Amino acid sequence: MYNYSDTQQYKIKHTNVNTRVHLNIYQSLFKFGQYLIKKLNETYKIETKNIHLDNVKLHILLTLIKLRCNFLKHNTKNIQDVNYDRIYFILSEGNIDSDKRFFEMIDETIHEIDKFKDPVIIRMGIQFILAKKYVKDIINLKESIKL
């Protein structure tokens, strides 16, 4: 049986593992680049104006930049895929009528909470206002994509 939660947890875990692997590779290459530049400077006592050393440094830095860009592009795509799946799952749950009824219930609850002056109840009212906004956004999204 298809379990959405397990699939999402697997995708998130897989994305986190990929992120750690790419970050580890990037950090190792960066440290190697720093080590190489340090050794070149120490061993040959080359000034930074030397064209060869500058070319080596530029090549290392460009390689690191390319790796970093690929790393960011790959992780951004994975995160977007997970977020799109979550959004679709949220939007496909329930129907618009039940969401509208829930919106009205929240609105009525907010009006009842307005009668009290206790700080704890006022904080609850703020949470209900945020929930009302969230439910309203979900209703608008469902209506716009006709789910």
Order of alpha helices (4+ residues) and beta strands (2+ residues): alpha-alpha-alpha-alpha
